[in-house]
Amino acid sequence: MERDQIRRFLESIKLFSKPHPWHGINIGEDAPHKIKVFIELVPGDTMKYELDKESGYLKVDRPQRFSNICPTPYGFVPRTLCAEKVAAFCMEKTGRSGIRGDGDPLDICVITERNIPHGNLILDAIPIGGLRMIDGEEADDKIVAVLSGDASFGQIRDISEIPKHMIDRLSHYFLTYKAKPFSDEKRECEITHIYGRNEAFEVIDRSVKDYNKRFDVNKRKLLKMIQTGLK
């Protein structure tokens, strides 16, 4: 069976089943300049939702225990993974050693003037920068993007054009949403840099390569099984 036939067969499966948000959604033909984003969480959510990696459905991670509210829609970039190459870039930029990827899809915050009432949806976003976050010796970058076509922010192309107070709010959320009030526990999360679009593109490209390295083996096995079974 030819590769194009196999590709069409796999694409036709999507007509009869819901694609997995992490593995079944294309990142976009114009990536990294314009990408698809799966939104898990929106401002005002009192529950912390995240993707269940096995089923592809959103699950309740935990109730938001304190007053921290995510200031923008928040989710991940499909078909990305924070692993060796993302960690290596973090170590290169920070001069540290022993950093590893967190093993999750690449996180992303999408700035828009519009209210998005719920998660579990896909949108087009334009990356403009990111927060280099390290969480317990794991690279946990947060890409910052604007909603494509947004009237107020859609023309922005670099994080330096975003009002500082908006980036401060994002930084504060990620540095404190796990912290317990009146606790002397040492904070494990830190943001070492706020970087622009070119570094964001590099992080996205590396996360795609990390994903392909991890999951292309499984795709090749699947293709071989289909070829064998349909002969």
N, C-alpha and C positions, 0 to 999 in steps of 0.2 A: 504494500500500500504506500503511495507516494506521500511525502511530507505535507503537500498542500491539501491532499484529501484528508489526512489526519487532522490538520489544523481546522478544516471546515467541519469535520466530525465533532471536534472538541467545542467549536463555537456553537454548533447546533444544540449541544447539551444545555447551554444556557437558556434556550427557549423553554426548557421543561423543568428547570430548577433555578433557585436563587444563587447567583454567584457569591462566593465567599468574599466579603469586603476587602480582606487582605490580599488574597491570591487571585481573585476572579475579576478585579477591576483594573483596567489598563491605566497606567500612570498618566498617559496622554502623549500625543504625537509631538508636542512642542516642549516636552520636559527637557531641562529643568526650568525653562522660562515661564511656562504655564503648565499647571499640573492639576490632576484630579485629587480631591481630598474627601475622605470619609469623616464626617463629623460625629463625634461621640457625645459631646457635652456642650451646652450652651449657657450663657450667662443667666443666672437665676435658678439653675438646677440645684436643688437641695440634696440630690443624690449624686454620688460620683459614679458615672457609668464608664464602662470600658468594654472593648471587644473580647468576647470569649473566643480564644484562638481555635478551639476545636470545632465549635458549631458554626461560628460566623455571626452569631447573634450578639446584641448588646446585653450585658449583664450588669447587675448592681454590684459595684466594687465595695462601696460602703456609703452610709449616709455622710453628708458633709457635717462633721461634728462641730465645727467652729464657724466663725463669721466669714471665712474666706470664700469669695465668689470669683470664679474664673471670669475675667473681664471681656473675653472674646469667645466666639465659637472655637472649639478645640477638638482635634482629632488626629488622624495620621495619614501618611502618604501611602497608598497601596503599592504593593510589590517593592517595598523597601525593608531594610533590616539594619539595625545598628549593631555591627559586629566588628571584625578585625580592622577593616579599612577606615571605618568611622573613628574607632578608638585610636588608630595610628595618627590620624589627622589631629585629633584632640591632643595627643602627646606632643606632636610636632609644634602645635601652636602654644601649648602651655609649658613645654620643657619638662613635663613630668614623665614618670615611668609607671608601669603597673596598671595603666588604665585599660579597661575592657569595655566592649559594647554591652548595652543592657539587654540585648537579645529580643528587642521589640521593634515593631515598625517605627519609622521616623515620625516623631511628634510634630504637630504644626498648629499654630494659632492664626486665625483668619480675621483680619480687621475689616469691619463693614459698618456703614451707617445704619443699615437695616436690621430690624429685629428678626432673628431666626428662632422660631418658637420651640423647636425640639431638635434633637439629634437624629441619628440613624438616616442620614441623607448624604448625597454626594454633591459637591460643588466644584467649580473651576476657580483656582486661585493663582495669584502671581507672587512668587517668593521675592521678598525684598531684603531679607537679612535673617538674623537668628540670635539666639541666646546660647552661648556655650556653657552648658550646665553639666556639672559633675555631681553625681549622686552616689555616695558610698563607693568611690573609685570606679564608677561606671560612667561612660560617656552617654549623656542623656540630652542631646541637643534639642532645642525647641526652635523650629523654623518659624519665622514671622512672615506672613503673606497678607495680601489684600484681596478682597473678593473681586473677581474679574467683572468688569462692567459697573462696579459700584460708583455712584454719582460723586461721592465725596473723596473716596480713597483709591478708586480704580486706576487713576493715572499715575499714582506714586510708583516709583521703581527702585527706591532705596530707603532703608530704614532711617537714614538721616533726615528724611523728609517728614517723618511721623513726629507729632508733638512728643516731647520728652516725657510728659506726665503719663502718656499711654504706655510707653515702654517701662516706665517705673512701676506702673500698676501690674503689668505682666510679670516683671521681675519679682515684685513683692509677693504675688500669688504663688509663684513656683518655689520661692524660698521659705514660705511660711505655711503652705496648705497642709503639710504633715506635722507641723510643730504643735506641741501641746502648750497651752497658756500656763504661766507660772511654773514652767519646768526648767530645770537646770541641765537638761540633757544637751549634749553637744550636737549642734546642727550638722547633719551629714551633707546637705545640699549646698552648693555654691555656684554662682555664675561668675566665670572668670573673664568672659569677654562678651560684648555685644558687637556683632559683626555685620557687614553689609552683604549685598546681593551676590557678589562674586564668591565669597566664602560659603554662602548658602547654597549656591549652585554646586560647589565642590562637595559639600556634605551630602546633598541629594544624590549626586553622581556616585559617590562612594557607597551610599546606602543601597543604591540599586545594584551595584557590583557585589556587595555583601549578600544581598538577597539572591542574586543569580547564582552565586557560588554555593549557597546553602540549598537552594531549592531546584536548580536546573537538573541536578542528578536525579531527583525524584521525577521530574518531567520526562527525562530520557527513558527512565524505567517504564513509565506509563506508556510512552509512545511505542516502546518495544513490545509491551504486553498487548497493545491494541493491534500492532502489526501482526503479531503471532496469532492472536485470536481471530482476526478477520481474513486470514489467508485461506 
